Amino acid sequence: MEFLRSVMWIAAGRWVYNLLTLISFAVIVARVDPADYGAYTLAMTFLILSEVYSTDVTEHAIVRHRGSDSDAAAAGRLVAGIGAVIIGASSALSGILAQAIGYELLAQLCWAMAGLAILQAAAGLGRGRLLRAGRVRAFAATASTANLIGVAAGLAAIFGGFGIWSLVCQQIAINLAAAIATKAPILPNGTDTISGPREQIGFALFGLGSATLNVVTNRVDVILAAAFFGQGGAGHLGLAKRLIQILQDLVSSSFDKALVSYLSRSNGAASGTYTIAVAGQAMMILPAFAGLALVSGNLVPALFGQNWILTASLVPAMAIGGVFRSAVAIERAQQIYDGEIARIFAVRVFELALSWLILLPLAPFGLFWLGVGFSLRYALSYYLVLRSRLRSAQETRRQLANTARTISAPLRATLAMMAILVLIPPNPGDSGFASLVIEIMLGSGIFLAAMWFMRRSWLPIFRTTKP
C-alpha cells in the first residue's frame, strides 16, 4: 500500500537520522558538564520552536496548497520567512536579556539559535517540496545524508575542544546540508504568485502561535527544573526528554507526516488510512517506550557515563508521556490537513494552562515528579485534542473505544513483554552493555512472538483497509 510504503521510507530516513544523531550526541554529552548542557537545553527552546514551525507549518503550507507547485513554493517562502524573522528576533532578544543578568553562555547560545532559525526555515522549504511531490525516498535519503554530515561536524568539533558548541556546529551542518540537498526553493522566479496571501499570513501567524504554545508548554518542566534545581537539574531533565524525543522520532514521527502527504495527494479520499496509521503506530510505540523504561538503568550510563545516572531514573516516569505524545501527532495531522489551525491554537492555550497546573505543584518534590507530570500532561493533552477534533463527548468516547480495540493486540503483547522481563532479572555477572543487549533481544522476541499468536486480531486491519 502506498501509505505504508511512505511510512517505511520516512521511517527509514528517521532511523538513520536519529541513530547517527544518538551516536554523536552520546559522545558529545559525555564530554560536557551537566550545567553547560542545561544552558544549551534552555537556549534550545528557540531551536525546537524553529524546528516545530518548519515541520508543522512551513512543510504543511507547501504540502496542502491546492495550487501549482510554483504557487506552493511561493506560499512556503512567505510562511517560512514570517517564522524565521519572528523566531530569530525573539532568540536574539532573549540573548540580550540573558547577558544582562549574567548568563554569558546562555546569551551566546541564544544568539546562535537566532541564526539557526534561518537555516531551519530553508530546510523546511526543501522538505516540504519533496513531501508535496510524494518523493519519500528522496526525503529519507537527503535527511540521512544531511545528518551524516552533521554528525561528522559535531564529532570533529567535540574532539577539537569546542565543548557544548559542538552541538551547535552539528545543527548548522545538518540544516545547511538539508537545504542544499533538497534544493530548497529559497529564491523566487518571475512566474511565482501567492494565491490568498492574507490566508497564508493567517496560517503562518496561527501556526506560529500554536508552535510557540506547544514549545513553551513542553519547556515548562525544564524551566521549573532550572528554577528549583539549577542548570544541572535542567540538564538531567532535558537529556531524559531528548531520549524520549529521539525514540518518538524513531518509531512514530513518520506516521503523521505520511498521513498528511497521502491525504493531500488523494484529496482526502482515504478514510481507512487513519485506522492503519493508529494500528501501525501502536505496534511501534508501545513496545519501544516500555522497553526504554525497562532498560534505561543500563542504557543511560552506558551511553553518557555515570555523571548522568540521575537521568536514568527520570526516563521510566516519562515513558507513558512519550506514548501519548506520539499518539496525539496523528490526531493533529488530521486537523492540519483539514486546516483547523485556529482550533489547534485554542487547544494549545488549554495545554499551557494545564502544564502549569500540573507541574508547578509537583516541582518542589523533585525531578522524578516533574517526569510524572510530563506523562500526565500528555495523557490529558491527547484527550483534549481528540475532543476538539470530534466535537462531541459521545463521539469522543466512541473514538476512544475504537482506538482501544485497534491497539489491543500490541498492548497485550507489550504487557506480556514487560511482565516476563521483570520476572527474569539480568544476570549479575553480565556487564552493563551485555545486559542491555540481552534485555533488548529478549524483549523483542517476546513481543514478536505474542503478536504472531494474536495475528488474527490485527492482520485484518491491514488486509481489509486499503487506502
C-alpha positions in Angstrom: 0.0 0.0 0.0 1.3 3.4 -0.9 0.6 4.9 2.5 2.6 2.2 4.3 5.4 2.4 1.8 5.6 6.1 2.5 5.7 5.4 6.2 8.5 2.9 5.7 10.6 5.3 3.7 10.2 8.2 6.0 10.8 5.9 9.0 14.0 4.6 7.4 15.3 8.1 7.0 14.4 8.9 10.6 16.1 5.8 11.8 19.4 6.7 10.0 19.0 10.3 11.2 18.3 9.6 14.8 20.7 6.6 15.2 23.6 8.7 13.8 22.5 11.6 16.0 22.4 9.4 19.1 25.9 8.2 18.5 27.3 11.7 18.2 25.0 13.1 20.9 26.2 10.4 23.3 29.9 11.2 22.5 29.4 14.9 22.9 27.2 15.0 26.0 29.5 12.5 27.8 32.2 15.1 27.4 30.4 18.2 28.6 29.3 19.4 32.1 25.6 18.9 33.0 25.3 22.6 33.8 26.6 23.6 30.3 24.1 21.1 28.8 21.4 22.8 31.0 22.2 26.2 29.4 22.0 24.5 25.9 18.7 23.0 26.9 17.3 26.4 27.8 18.6 28.1 24.6 17.5 25.1 22.5 13.9 26.2 23.2 14.2 28.5 20.2 15.8 25.8 18.1 12.9 23.5 18.9 10.4 26.2 18.2 12.0 26.8 14.8 12.0 23.1 14.1 8.4 22.6 15.1 7.4 25.6 13.0 9.3 24.5 9.9 7.9 21.0 10.2 4.3 21.7 11.3 3.7 25.0 9.4 6.2 25.6 6.6 6.2 22.0 5.3 2.4 21.7 5.6 1.9 25.1 3.9 3.6 23.7 0.9 2.1 20.2 1.0 -1.5 21.2 1.5 -1.5 24.0 -1.0 -4.2 23.5 -3.7 -2.4 25.5 -6.5 0.6 24.8 -8.7 4.0 23.7 -7.3 5.3 27.2 -8.1 2.5 28.8 -6.1 3.0 26.4 -3.3 6.7 27.2 -3.1 5.9 31.0 -3.0 3.4 30.4 -0.2 6.0 28.4 1.6 8.6 31.2 1.3 6.1 33.7 2.8 5.2 31.4 5.7 8.9 30.4 6.3 10.1 34.0 6.2 7.5 35.1 8.8 8.6 32.4 11.2 12.3 32.9 10.7 12.1 36.7 11.4 9.9 36.4 14.5 11.7 33.4 16.0 15.2 34.7 15.2 14.4 38.1 16.7 12.9 36.5 19.9 16.0 34.4 20.3 18.3 37.4 19.9 16.4 39.5 22.4 16.5 36.6 24.9 20.2 36.5 24.4 20.4 40.2 25.4 18.3 39.5 28.4 20.5 36.5 29.5 23.6 38.6 29.1 22.1 41.4 31.2 21.5 39.0 34.2 25.0 37.5 33.9 24.4 34.2 32.0 27.0 34.7 29.3 27.0 31.2 27.9 23.2 31.1 27.7 23.3 34.5 25.9 25.8 33.3 23.3 23.8 30.1 22.7 20.6 32.2 22.2 22.3 34.3 19.6 23.4 31.2 17.8 19.9 29.9 17.8 18.7 33.1 16.1 21.0 32.3 13.1 19.9 28.6 13.1 16.2 29.8 12.7 17.1 31.0 9.2 18.7 27.7 8.3 15.7 25.8 9.7 13.4 27.8 7.5 15.3 26.9 4.4 15.5 23.3 5.3 11.7 23.2 5.9 11.1 24.6 2.4 13.2 21.8 0.9 11.5 19.1 2.9 8.0 20.4 2.0 8.9 20.4 -1.7 9.8 16.7 -1.6 6.8 15.7 0.5 4.4 17.6 -1.8 5.7 15.6 -4.7 5.4 12.3 -2.8 9.2 11.8 -3.1 9.6 10.0 0.2 12.7 8.1 -0.9 14.4 11.3 -1.7 13.1 12.8 1.5 14.7 9.9 3.5 17.9 9.9 1.5 18.6 13.7 1.8 17.7 13.7 5.6 20.1 10.8 6.2 22.9 12.4 4.1 22.5 15.8 5.8 22.6 14.1 9.2 25.7 12.2 8.4 27.4 15.5 7.5 26.1 17.0 10.8 27.4 14.1 12.8 30.9 14.4 11.3 30.9 18.1 12.0 29.7 17.6 15.6 32.3 14.9 16.3 35.1 16.9 14.8 34.1 19.9 16.9 34.0 18.0 20.2 37.4 16.4 19.7 38.6 19.8 18.6 37.8 21.2 22.0 34.6 23.1 21.2 32.6 21.6 24.1 28.9 22.4 24.2 29.3 24.4 21.0 29.8 21.1 19.2 26.0 20.6 19.3 25.5 23.9 17.6 28.1 23.1 14.9 26.2 19.8 14.3 22.9 21.6 13.9 24.4 24.2 11.5 25.8 21.4 9.3 22.6 19.4 9.3 20.3 22.2 8.3 22.7 23.8 5.8 23.2 20.4 4.1 19.5 19.6 4.1 18.7 22.9 2.5 21.3 22.3 -0.3 20.5 18.6 -0.8 16.7 19.2 -1.1 17.2 22.2 -3.4 15.1 24.4 -1.2 13.1 26.8 -3.3 14.5 29.9 -1.4 14.7 32.2 -4.4 11.6 33.3 -6.3 11.2 33.3 -10.1 9.2 35.6 -12.3 6.2 33.4 -12.6 5.6 32.9 -8.9 2.3 34.1 -7.5 0.9 33.8 -4.0 -2.8 32.9 -4.0 -4.6 34.3 -1.0 -1.7 36.0 0.7 -3.9 37.1 3.6 -4.8 33.4 4.1 -1.2 32.4 4.1 -0.2 35.1 6.6 -3.1 34.0 8.8 -1.9 30.4 8.5 1.6 31.4 9.4 0.6 33.5 12.4 -1.8 31.0 13.8 0.8 28.2 13.1 3.5 30.2 14.9 1.2 30.9 17.8 0.3 27.2 18.0 4.0 26.2 17.7 5.0 28.7 20.4 2.4 27.5 22.8 3.5 23.9 22.0 7.1 24.6 22.7 6.5 26.8 25.8 4.2 24.2 27.2 6.8 21.5 26.5 9.5 23.6 28.2 7.6 24.3 31.4 9.2 21.4 33.2 12.7 22.3 32.0 12.1 25.9 33.2 10.8 24.6 36.6 13.8 22.2 36.9 16.2 25.1 36.3 14.3 27.3 38.8 14.2 24.7 41.6 17.4 22.6 40.9 19.7 24.9 38.8 21.1 24.3 35.4 22.3 20.8 36.4 18.7 19.8 37.1 17.6 21.3 33.8 20.4 19.3 32.1 19.3 15.9 33.5 15.6 16.5 32.8 16.5 17.9 29.3 18.5 14.8 28.5 15.6 12.5 29.6 13.3 14.5 27.4 15.7 14.3 24.5 15.8 10.5 24.7 12.0 10.4 24.7 12.0 12.7 21.6 14.6 10.6 19.8 12.6 7.4 20.4 9.5 9.2 19.2 11.2 10.2 16.0 12.4 6.6 15.5 9.1 4.9 16.0 6.2 7.3 15.3 7.0 10.6 13.6 6.8 9.0 10.1 3.1 8.2 10.5 1.8 11.8 10.8 4.0 13.1 8.0 2.9 10.3 5.7 -0.7 10.8 6.6 -0.8 14.5 5.7 1.2 13.8 2.5 -1.1 10.9 1.5 -4.3 12.8 2.3 -3.2 15.7 0.2 -2.4 13.6 -2.8 -5.6 11.6 -2.5 -7.7 14.8 -1.9 -8.8 13.4 1.5 -10.3 10.3 0.0 -8.6 7.8 2.3 -10.9 7.1 5.2 -9.2 3.8 6.2 -5.7 5.4 6.3 -6.3 6.8 9.8 -7.0 3.3 11.2 -3.9 1.9 9.6 -1.9 4.7 11.0 -3.1 4.2 14.5 -2.6 0.4 14.4 0.8 0.6 12.8 2.0 3.3 15.2 0.8 1.4 18.3 2.8 -1.6 17.2 5.9 0.6 17.2 5.5 2.9 20.1 4.1 0.6 22.8 6.9 -1.9 23.0 9.5 0.8 22.2 8.6 3.1 25.1 8.0 0.2 27.5 11.4 -1.2 26.6 13.1 2.2 27.1 11.6 2.4 30.6 12.9 -1.1 31.4 16.5 -0.7 30.0 17.1 3.0 30.9 19.1 2.0 34.1 21.7 0.3 31.8 21.3 2.4 28.7 21.9 5.9 30.1 25.2 5.1 32.0 26.4 3.1 29.0 25.8 5.9 26.6 26.6 9.0 28.6 28.6 7.9 31.6 27.9 7.8 35.4 27.6 11.6 35.6 24.1 11.2 34.1 22.8 8.4 36.3 20.1 10.7 37.6 18.7 10.9 34.1 18.1 7.1 34.1 15.6 7.4 37.0 13.6 10.0 35.1 13.0 8.1 31.9 10.6 5.5 33.2 8.4 8.2 34.7 8.3 9.9 31.3 7.8 6.9 29.0 4.0 6.9 29.2 4.1 10.6 28.2 6.1 9.5 25.1 3.3 7.2 24.1 0.6 9.8 24.3 2.9 12.4 22.7 3.3 10.1 19.7 -0.4 9.3 19.5 -1.5 12.9 19.6 0.6 13.6 16.5 -1.8 11.6 14.3 -4.8 13.5 15.6 -3.1 16.8 14.9 -2.0 15.7 11.4 -5.7 15.2 10.5 -6.5 18.6 11.9 -3.7 20.3 10.0 -4.9 18.7 6.7 -8.4 20.0 7.4 -7.0 23.5 8.0 -8.1 23.7 11.6 -5.1 25.8 12.7 -7.3 28.1 14.9 -8.7 25.1 16.7 -5.2 23.7 17.3 -4.2 27.1 18.7 -7.1 27.2 21.1 -6.2 23.7 22.4 -2.6 24.8 22.9 -3.8 27.6 25.2 -5.6 25.0 27.4 -2.5 22.8 27.3 -0.2 25.6 28.5 -2.5 26.3 31.5 -2.8 22.6 32.2 1.0 22.2 32.2 1.4 24.9 34.9 -1.5 23.5 37.0 0.1 20.0 36.9 3.8 20.7 37.0 4.1 23.7 39.4 2.7 21.8 42.4 5.0 18.8 41.6 8.2 20.7 41.1 9.2 21.1 44.7 9.1 17.3 45.3 11.9 16.6 42.9 12.8 15.9 39.2 11.2 12.5 39.3 7.8 14.1 40.0 8.3 16.5 37.1 8.7 13.4 35.0 5.4 12.0 36.3 3.8 15.4 35.5 5.2 15.1 31.9 3.3 11.9 31.4 0.1 13.1 33.0 0.1 16.2 30.9 0.4 14.4 27.6 -2.3 11.9 28.5 -4.7 14.8 29.2 -3.5 16.5 26.0 -4.4 13.5 24.0 -7.9 13.6 25.3 -8.2 17.4 24.7 -7.0 17.1 21.1 -9.3 14.2 20.4 -12.2 16.1 21.9 -11.5 19.2 19.9 -11.4 17.2 16.6 -14.6 15.1 17.2 -16.8 17.9 18.6 -19.0 15.9 20.9 -18.3 13.9 24.1 -20.2 10.9 22.7 -18.2 10.8 19.5 -15.0 11.1 21.5 -15.9 8.2 23.7 -16.8 6.1 20.7 -13.4 7.0 19.1 -11.6 6.1 22.3 -13.3 2.7 22.3 -12.4 2.1 18.6 -8.8 3.0 19.3 -8.7 0.7 22.3 -9.9 -2.2 20.1 -7.4 -1.2 17.3 -4.4 -1.3 19.7 -5.5 -4.1 21.9 -3.1 -6.7 20.4 0.1 -4.7 20.6 -0.9 -3.5 24.1 -1.4 -7.1 25.3 1.9 -8.1 23.7 3.7 -5.2 25.4 2.3 -6.1 28.8 3.4 -9.7 28.3 6.9 -8.5 27.3 7.2 -6.3 30.4 6.0 -9.0 32.8 8.5 -11.5 31.5 11.4 -9.1 31.5 10.6 -8.0 35.1 10.3 -11.7 36.2 13.7 -12.6 34.6 16.2 -10.1 36.1 19.6 -9.6 34.3 22.5 -11.9 35.3 24.6 -10.0 37.9 27.7 -11.3 36.2 26.9 -9.6 32.9 28.4 -6.3 32.1 26.1 -3.3 31.7 26.3 -3.4 27.9 25.9 -7.2 27.6 22.8 -7.0 30.0 21.4 -4.2 27.8 21.7 -6.2 24.6 20.2 -9.3 26.2 17.2 -7.4 27.5 16.6 -5.8 24.1 16.8 -9.1 22.2 14.7 -11.0 24.8 12.0 -8.2 24.9 11.8 -8.0 21.1 11.5 -11.8 20.8 8.7 -11.9 23.3 6.8 -9.1 21.7 7.0 -10.5 18.2 6.0 -14.0 19.4 3.0 -12.6 21.2 2.0 -10.6 18.1 2.3 -13.7 16.0 -0.1 -15.7 18.2 -2.6 -12.8 18.1 -2.3 -12.2 14.3 -5.9 -12.9 13.6 -6.9 -9.9 15.8 -4.8 -7.3 14.0 -3.9 -8.6 10.5 -7.5 -7.9 9.2 -7.0 -4.2 9.8 -4.3 -4.1 7.1 -6.0 -6.6 4.8 -9.5 -5.1 4.7 -8.4 -1.4 4.7 -6.6 -0.5 1.5 -6.0 3.2 1.2 
